[in-house]
Amino acid sequence: MIHKIHKKNPTIAGILSLVFGPIGYVYIGFNFLVAGITISLIIGIVLYVLNFPYPAFFNYLQLLVWAYFGYKFALISNVFAEDENVSETDVKEYKSMSFAFYLMLNVMMSIVQFYALVVVIFLIISFFSQGKIFLGLLTIFFGIGLAQWILNLIFGAISIGIMKVFKIDKKYL
């Protein structure tokens, strides 16, 4: 018996992810829900430990990233659902935690890039509003690149660790 992947409405997936973040991924599949919540926790813990400035409104802005990927993951699901040449092995692979975490690493890195940009813009506005023009200018010229470099280094290492744990190798790359 070949298990099927059911079509998902990308708009519904996007809206659920916009409202509920990674919890909205339950619509796409349990594996996506678990991977999404895990990645969300990892991001939160690392940013807490780093103690980078964390503007409260970022919690709402990152929902845009979750929604975008929720929409995209529903489209991927539909490719599997509509292709008549999808084998039982393909379906099992799609429903695996390895595949979900592989896709979720893209979400993590996107949120981190978005976070770096938001934090630097937040700092620039803060410096200029406090009259710290020189710090604001330094942040404009060096802050974005430095913040992205630091966060990419940290979350890149985390990505490698996740890839090792879930044995994500060249088959997805």
C-alpha positions in Angstrom: 0.0 0.0 0.0 1.5 3.3 -1.1 0.9 6.1 1.4 -0.2 9.4 -0.2 0.7 12.9 0.6 -2.4 15.1 0.6 -2.5 18.5 -1.1 -2.2 21.5 1.1 -3.6 24.9 0.5 -0.6 27.2 0.5 -2.7 30.2 1.6 -4.1 28.4 4.6 -0.6 27.2 5.5 0.7 30.7 5.3 -2.1 32.2 7.3 -1.7 29.5 10.1 2.0 30.2 10.2 1.5 33.9 10.3 -0.9 33.6 13.2 0.7 30.7 15.1 4.3 30.7 13.9 5.8 27.2 13.8 2.7 25.7 15.5 0.8 26.5 12.3 3.1 23.9 10.5 0.8 21.2 12.0 -1.3 21.7 8.9 1.6 20.7 6.7 2.6 17.7 8.8 3.6 16.6 12.2 7.3 16.4 11.2 7.2 20.0 10.2 5.6 21.0 13.5 8.2 19.2 15.6 11.1 20.6 13.5 9.6 24.1 13.5 9.1 24.2 17.3 12.6 22.8 17.9 14.2 25.4 15.6 12.1 28.2 17.2 13.4 27.1 20.7 17.0 26.9 19.5 16.8 30.4 18.1 15.2 31.7 21.3 17.7 30.0 23.6 20.8 31.1 21.5 19.6 34.7 21.3 18.9 34.7 25.0 22.3 33.4 25.8 24.0 35.9 23.4 22.0 38.7 25.1 21.8 40.6 21.9 19.2 43.4 21.9 15.8 41.8 21.2 13.2 44.3 20.2 9.8 43.1 21.4 8.2 43.7 18.0 10.6 41.2 16.4 8.4 38.4 17.8 5.7 39.6 15.4 8.0 40.4 12.5 9.5 36.8 12.5 5.9 35.5 11.9 6.3 36.9 8.4 9.2 34.5 7.8 7.3 31.6 9.3 4.3 32.4 7.1 6.5 32.7 4.0 8.0 29.3 4.6 4.7 27.8 5.6 3.4 28.8 2.2 6.5 27.4 0.4 6.4 24.1 2.4 2.7 23.6 1.3 3.8 24.1 -2.3 6.5 21.5 -1.8 3.9 19.1 -0.3 1.7 19.7 -3.3 4.6 18.7 -5.7 4.8 15.4 -3.9 1.0 15.0 -3.8 0.5 15.7 -7.5 3.4 13.8 -9.0 2.3 10.3 -10.1 5.9 9.0 -10.1 6.3 9.5 -6.3 7.3 6.2 -4.8 6.7 4.9 -1.3 10.4 5.7 -0.5 9.8 9.3 -1.6 6.8 9.6 0.6 8.7 8.2 3.6 11.6 10.5 3.0 9.2 13.5 2.7 7.6 12.5 6.0 10.9 12.0 7.8 12.3 14.2 10.5 15.5 14.5 8.5 13.8 16.2 5.6 11.7 18.4 7.9 14.9 19.6 9.7 16.7 20.1 6.5 14.0 22.5 5.3 13.7 24.0 8.7 17.4 24.9 8.7 16.5 27.3 5.8 13.9 28.9 8.1 16.4 29.2 10.9 19.0 30.9 8.8 16.4 33.3 7.3 15.1 34.3 10.7 18.7 34.9 11.9 19.4 37.1 8.9 16.2 38.9 9.4 16.9 39.3 13.1 20.4 40.7 12.4 18.9 43.3 10.0 16.1 44.3 12.4 18.4 44.6 15.4 20.9 46.8 13.5 18.2 49.0 12.2 16.7 49.2 15.7 20.1 50.2 17.1 20.7 52.8 14.4 17.4 54.4 15.1 18.1 54.3 18.9 21.6 55.8 18.5 20.3 58.6 16.2 17.3 59.4 18.5 19.7 59.6 21.5 21.9 62.0 19.6 24.8 59.5 19.3 25.4 60.3 15.7 28.9 58.7 15.5 27.7 55.4 17.0 24.8 55.5 14.6 27.1 56.0 11.6 29.5 53.2 12.8 26.5 50.9 13.1 25.4 51.7 9.6 28.8 51.0 8.1 29.9 48.0 10.2 26.9 46.8 12.3 24.9 44.9 9.7 27.8 42.9 8.4 29.2 42.3 11.8 25.9 41.2 13.3 25.2 38.9 10.3 28.7 37.4 10.4 28.5 36.6 14.2 25.0 35.1 13.9 25.9 33.2 10.7 29.0 31.7 12.5 27.0 30.6 15.5 23.9 29.3 13.7 26.0 27.8 10.9 27.7 25.7 13.6 24.3 24.8 15.0 23.1 23.8 11.5 26.1 21.5 11.1 25.3 19.9 14.4 21.6 19.4 13.4 22.7 17.9 10.1 25.0 15.4 11.9 22.2 14.4 14.4 19.7 13.8 11.6 22.2 12.4 9.2 21.4 15.1 6.6 24.0 14.6 3.9 24.4 15.1 0.2 21.1 13.6 -0.7 19.3 16.9 0.1 22.0 19.2 -1.2 
